Amino acid sequence: QVQLQESGPRLVKPSETLSLTCTVSGGSVSSGSYYWSWIRQPPGKGLEWIGYIYYSGSTNYNPSLKSRVTISADTSKNQFSLKLRSVTAADTAVYYCARDHYSNYRWFDPWGQGTLVTVSS
Amino acid sequence: DIQMTQSPSSLSASVGDRVTITCRASENIARYLNWYQQKAGKAPKLLIYAASSLQSGVPSRFGGSGFGTDFTLTISSLQAEDIATYYCQQSYSSPWTFGQGTKVEIK
């Protein structure tokens, strides 16, 4: 059973870089059957897809965040990571990592438990 | 971006009621539509993929239908444990986008 777990600082100062890591257990980020995504949810609001990485290293980002986002993977550690630069209070959110099922259709399953990151000085 | 609009934003129903949530896409997305359930303080959980396929382990009282721009999530007999916010999500074209959510409460 695949499980995902987010980790990283819970508090980030404005203008700095938010960095999170997702550790995958029970499965492999090197699997060609899946993409690996980051999704966020501001407190009390809806869900926003941030981007994904494929085992080959190819990435795809939401244009709304593309200029500030980098997603990378470390297959030796079975992890993938998110970096969001130049953060503001608007980036305060629960950040989820999720497996992005890749077939004729696509869906997110499973999700990590999420981690709340607050942007504040 | 494809806009996803859910209705209603919230609803209150009694245990045993049939509950219907609708999701409309701003353009034709064929069957590239997923439904998630999010309970308070928890991560979303996949219920339905490809518009009508029930995810393994999800109770059969949940069902999905639709094609093109109009989709429906149905709970055939609402249970207390179904209290949650439900989101639709399109996977037709990037960026993947979600509806704003429908909060389901018990009357």
Interface residues (C-beta under 8 A of the other chain):
Chain A: G46 L47 E48 W49 N60 N62 P63 S64 Y96 H101 N104 Y105 R106 W107 F108 D109 P110 W111 G112 Q113 G114
Chain B: D1 R31 Y32 N34 Y36 K42 A43 P44 K45 L46 Y49 A50 Q55 Y87 Q89 S91 S94 P95 W96 T97 F98 G99 Q100 G101
